[in-house]
Amino acid sequence: MEDKRNIPIIEWEHLDKKKFYVFGVCMTMMIRVSVYPFTLIRTRLQVQKGKSHYNGTFDAFVKILRAEGAAGLYRGFLVNTFTLISGQCYVTTYELTRKYVSKYNNSNVVKSLVAGGSASLVAQSITVPIDVVSQHLMMQREGESMGRFKVRYQDCKRNVVFGQTKDILVQIFNADGLRGFYRGYVASLLTYIPNSAVWWPFYHFYAEQLSFLTPKDCPHLLLQAISGPLAAATASTLTNPMDVIRARVQVEGKSSIILTFKQLMAEEGPWGLTKGLSARIISATPSTIVIVVGYETLKKLSLRPELVDSRHW
């Protein structure tokens, strides 16, 4: 009987790359649609002063739904979908880096740590400008804005989606030039590189530990589906303080991570570093299950033809 402690991992060289990218884009889009409202809520909670607008995740969800309708939960969504490009760059960098590191070290933890950090570095270089614009769109509320810029409605018939996006793009450029689109880049790297570097090792760690506690006929996919959210909650908790600072730097136009941290501590104390954590975990849990199950299934669907019938998978 197969030893459950050695959960098989499908590596880059086993994949049909065309299938992998087509299925990957479709899967990522479905995930974005399902969790985007909580991404928006998390950002608003992190940026607001104290509890000036919302008392928590559920309160924010209800208030946004009542005041702005379902569309309010998807402000900036179309702009955010451009991050699908960075998502594909992320998985490509992750898999290629794993393959490269395996030449020097076969430890799964080492491969995951290096690959996760490298993939996040590449992805954030593409994502940050998109995030800056989409986050300013997220901050638009009925009749007001929680961020630096407010959409100006001069024509009620103007294109609601692209008109707002163009307005924000122009305001960012006029205020800060091209640099404005990379505001918070360092803070993003300090958030997402550790988050990614921590997530993958914890994911494999939890999967291996669960394999010791479950019957040997327990499906690998179930262990992975449980391990993913556990890893996401761990990584989110460890990196949330920097994520709060990142959101404030990008939305409020601050130029210093240290000064932003000091201001946050002075205004709200250590508790301020946990803002948006519950929304982050709530959005991470279902999305991580879908990502893990979907990603592992995606890789199985993308296996090269000669490996499809292999009992190893």
C-alpha positions in Angstrom: 0.0 0.0 0.0 1.2 3.5 -0.8 2.9 5.4 2.0 0.6 8.4 2.7 3.5 10.3 4.2 4.9 10.8 0.7 2.2 12.9 -1.0 3.1 12.9 -4.8 3.8 16.4 -6.2 3.3 17.1 -9.9 6.2 19.1 -11.1 6.6 21.5 -14.0 8.1 19.0 -16.5 5.1 16.7 -16.1 2.6 19.3 -17.5 1.1 20.1 -20.9 1.7 23.9 -20.8 -1.1 24.9 -23.2 -3.7 23.1 -21.1 -2.2 24.4 -17.9 -2.5 28.1 -18.9 -6.0 27.8 -20.4 -7.4 26.0 -17.4 -5.4 28.3 -15.1 -7.0 31.5 -16.4 -10.5 30.1 -16.1 -9.9 28.8 -12.6 -8.4 32.0 -11.4 -11.3 34.1 -12.8 -13.8 32.0 -10.9 -11.9 32.4 -7.7 -11.6 36.2 -8.1 -15.4 36.5 -8.7 -16.2 34.6 -5.5 -13.8 36.3 -3.1 -13.5 39.9 -4.4 -16.1 41.3 -2.1 -14.0 40.3 0.9 -10.9 41.8 -0.7 -12.8 45.1 -1.0 -14.0 44.9 2.6 -10.5 44.0 3.9 -9.1 47.1 2.1 -11.7 49.5 3.5 -11.3 48.1 7.0 -7.6 48.5 6.9 -7.8 52.1 5.6 -10.6 53.5 7.8 -9.7 55.4 10.9 -10.7 53.4 13.9 -14.3 52.3 13.3 -15.4 55.4 11.6 -17.4 53.6 8.9 -17.6 49.9 9.8 -17.4 47.8 13.0 -16.1 44.7 11.4 -16.3 42.4 8.4 -20.0 41.4 8.6 -21.0 45.0 9.4 -19.1 46.3 6.4 -20.7 43.6 4.2 -24.2 44.6 5.3 -23.7 48.3 5.1 -22.0 48.2 1.6 -24.8 45.9 0.3 -27.5 48.2 1.7 -26.0 51.5 0.6 -24.3 50.5 -2.7 -26.0 47.3 -3.8 -24.2 44.2 -5.0 -22.2 46.4 -7.5 -20.7 48.2 -4.5 -18.9 45.0 -3.5 -17.3 44.8 -6.9 -15.9 48.3 -7.3 -12.6 48.1 -9.2 -13.2 44.5 -10.2 -12.7 44.8 -13.9 -9.4 46.7 -13.4 -8.4 44.0 -10.9 -8.9 41.2 -13.4 -5.8 42.4 -15.2 -3.9 40.8 -12.3 -4.7 37.5 -14.1 -1.5 38.2 -16.0 0.5 38.4 -12.9 -1.2 35.2 -11.6 0.1 33.2 -14.6 3.5 34.8 -14.2 3.4 33.7 -10.5 2.7 30.0 -11.1 5.2 29.9 -14.0 7.9 31.4 -11.8 7.0 29.2 -8.9 7.2 26.0 -10.9 10.3 27.0 -12.8 12.1 28.0 -9.6 11.2 24.7 -8.0 12.7 22.9 -10.9 15.9 25.0 -10.8 16.3 24.7 -7.0 15.8 20.9 -7.2 19.1 20.7 -9.0 20.9 21.9 -5.8 18.5 20.9 -3.0 15.7 18.3 -3.0 14.1 19.4 0.2 10.4 20.3 -0.5 10.5 23.0 2.2 13.5 24.7 0.6 12.1 24.5 -2.9 8.7 25.9 -1.7 10.3 28.7 0.3 12.6 29.9 -2.5 10.0 29.4 -5.3 7.2 31.1 -3.3 9.3 34.2 -2.6 10.6 34.4 -6.1 7.2 34.0 -7.7 5.7 36.7 -5.5 8.6 39.1 -6.4 7.8 38.7 -10.1 4.0 38.9 -9.6 4.1 42.0 -7.5 6.1 43.9 -10.0 3.2 43.5 -12.4 0.4 43.7 -9.8 1.2 46.8 -7.8 0.1 49.4 -10.5 -3.1 47.5 -11.0 -3.7 47.3 -7.2 -3.1 51.0 -6.8 -5.8 51.8 -9.3 -8.3 49.2 -8.1 -7.8 50.1 -4.5 -8.7 53.7 -5.2 -11.8 52.5 -7.0 -12.6 50.3 -4.0 -12.5 53.4 -1.7 -15.3 55.1 -3.7 -18.5 55.2 -1.6 -21.8 56.8 -2.5 -21.1 60.6 -2.5 -17.7 60.3 -0.9 -14.3 58.6 -0.9 -12.2 57.0 1.8 -9.0 57.6 -0.1 -7.0 60.4 -1.6 -9.0 60.7 -4.8 -12.7 61.0 -5.5 -14.3 60.2 -8.8 -15.9 63.4 -10.3 -19.2 62.8 -11.9 -19.6 65.6 -14.5 -21.9 63.6 -16.8 -24.4 61.2 -15.3 -24.4 59.3 -18.6 -20.7 58.7 -18.7 -19.4 55.2 -18.8 -19.6 54.1 -15.1 -16.8 51.6 -15.2 -14.2 53.0 -17.6 -15.1 56.6 -16.8 -14.2 56.1 -13.2 -11.1 54.2 -14.0 -9.9 56.9 -16.4 -10.6 59.6 -13.7 -8.5 57.8 -11.1 -5.7 57.2 -13.6 -5.5 60.9 -14.4 -5.6 62.0 -10.8 -2.8 59.5 -9.8 -0.7 60.7 -12.7 -1.3 64.4 -12.0 -0.5 64.0 -8.3 2.5 61.7 -8.4 3.5 61.0 -12.1 4.4 57.5 -13.1 5.8 56.8 -9.6 2.3 57.1 -8.2 1.4 53.8 -9.9 4.2 52.1 -7.9 3.4 53.7 -4.6 3.7 51.1 -1.9 5.8 48.7 -4.0 8.3 48.1 -1.3 5.5 47.6 1.2 3.8 45.1 -1.2 7.0 43.2 -1.5 7.4 43.1 2.3 3.9 41.8 2.5 3.5 39.3 -0.3 7.0 37.8 -0.6 6.9 36.7 3.1 3.3 35.6 2.7 4.1 33.5 -0.3 7.3 32.2 1.1 5.6 31.2 4.3 2.4 29.8 2.7 4.0 27.1 0.6 6.2 25.5 3.3 3.3 25.6 5.8 1.0 24.1 3.2 3.3 21.1 2.7 4.0 20.9 6.4 0.4 20.7 7.3 -0.3 18.2 4.5 2.5 16.0 5.8 1.4 16.2 9.4 -2.2 15.4 8.5 -1.0 12.4 6.6 0.3 11.0 9.9 -3.1 11.5 11.6 -5.4 10.1 8.9 -6.0 6.6 7.5 -3.7 5.7 4.7 -6.7 5.5 2.3 -7.6 9.1 2.9 -7.5 11.0 -0.4 -4.5 13.2 -1.0 -6.7 15.9 -2.3 -8.7 16.1 1.0 -5.5 16.6 3.0 -4.4 19.3 0.6 -7.8 21.0 0.8 -7.5 21.2 4.6 -3.8 22.2 4.6 -4.4 25.1 2.2 -6.7 27.1 4.5 -4.5 26.3 7.6 -1.5 27.6 5.7 -3.4 30.7 4.5 -4.6 31.5 8.1 -1.0 31.2 9.4 0.5 33.3 6.6 -2.2 35.9 6.9 -1.8 36.3 10.6 2.0 36.7 10.3 1.9 39.2 7.5 -1.3 41.2 8.3 0.5 44.1 10.1 2.5 44.8 6.9 -0.6 44.4 4.8 -2.4 47.1 6.8 0.6 49.4 6.3 0.7 48.6 2.5 -3.0 49.5 2.1 -2.6 52.8 3.8 0.6 53.7 1.9 -1.1 53.0 -1.4 -4.5 54.5 -0.7 -3.5 57.5 1.5 -0.5 58.4 -0.6 2.0 58.1 2.3 5.7 57.8 1.3 7.2 56.2 4.4 6.5 52.7 5.7 8.1 53.6 9.1 6.1 56.8 9.5 2.9 55.1 8.5 3.6 52.4 11.1 4.2 55.0 13.8 1.1 56.9 13.0 -1.0 53.7 13.0 0.4 52.7 16.4 -0.2 56.2 17.8 -3.8 56.4 16.6 -5.0 52.8 17.1 -2.3 51.0 19.0 -1.2 47.4 18.3 -4.8 46.4 17.6 -4.7 48.5 14.5 -2.2 46.0 13.0 -4.9 43.3 13.0 -7.4 45.4 11.0 -9.0 43.4 8.2 -7.5 40.1 9.4 -10.8 38.3 9.7 -11.9 39.5 6.2 -8.5 38.4 4.9 -8.9 34.9 6.5 -12.5 34.6 5.4 -11.6 35.4 1.8 -8.5 33.2 2.0 -10.3 30.1 3.3 -12.7 29.4 0.4 -10.3 30.8 -2.2 -7.4 28.7 -0.8 -9.6 25.5 -0.9 -10.5 26.3 -4.5 -6.9 27.2 -5.3 -5.4 24.1 -3.8 -8.1 21.6 -5.1 -8.3 23.5 -8.3 -4.5 23.9 -8.7 -3.8 20.2 -8.0 -6.7 19.2 -10.2 -5.5 21.7 -12.9 -2.1 20.1 -12.8 -3.6 16.6 -13.1 -5.7 17.8 -16.1 -2.6 19.3 -17.6 -0.5 16.2 -17.4 1.3 15.2 -20.5 -0.6 12.5 -22.4 1.9 9.7 -21.7 1.5 10.4 -17.9 -2.3 10.6 -17.7 -2.7 6.9 -16.9 0.1 6.7 -14.5 -1.0 5.3 -11.1 1.5 7.6 -9.4 -1.1 10.5 -9.7 
